């Protein structure tokens, strides 16, 4: 399951704090994947690297989605 953060995000950072696999990054923050540094996916709001996100496997809920005060995190339709 891939998750995305939409434009309703207010950049509170609650989702990044809750992510058990550190798949959520701040706007303009580069991320590392497979030993390579990659350019940020967003310069406006927090974003989820889908290749890192494991959908909170083994947990009862999607941590990022459940903590978001703006309901800005949704399942992606682009799998």
N, C-alpha and C positions, 0 to 999 in steps of 0.2 A: 504494500500500500504506500503510495507516494502522497506526501502532504505538501501543500503550498500555503504561503502567507500572502494574503491579498492586500489591497491598498487601504483597507480599514485599519491596518496596524498603526498603533500610536507609538511604537518603539519603546515600550516599557521594559522589555527584556525578560519578562516573566517566563516566556517559553524557553528561552536559551538556558535559563537557570534550572529548569525542570528536565531538560532533555538528557536521558541517561546515556546517550552515545555521542553527545556533543556535535550534533548535526546541524545546529542552528547558529547562524552568524549574524553579527551586527552589519548595518549598512556600510558599504565600502570596505569591509574586512575581507582580506584574501583568505582562502581556505586551502588546506592540504588534502590531497586525495592520491593514494598510491604513490606517495613520495614526491609528488609534483605540487608546486604552489600554483593555485588558480586564481584568476581575477574574480572579484566579487560578482555575485549574480544580481545584486541590487544596490543602488546607491540611495534609495529612498526609505526602505524599511528592512527589518530583519528578514532573513531568508533561510530556507531549509535545503541542504544539499541532499537530494534524493538518493544518491549513491551511498550515502552514509546512514541515512535514516533507516531503521529496521522496523518501523511501525510499532514500536514499543512491544515487540514480541515477548510473550510471557507475562505481560502486565495486564491488568484489568481494564485499562483505558489508555488512550493516546494522551500522554502527559501534556504535551504542548497545547493540544486542542482543548483539554479540560481546564487549563489554567488561564487561557486567553480571555481578558476582560472585554475584548471587542468582538469576539467570535470571528476573528480574522483568519483562522487557520482551518482549511478545508482539505478534503481528499481531492487529489488532482485527477482530472479527466484525461490526462495525457500519458497514461502508462503504456 
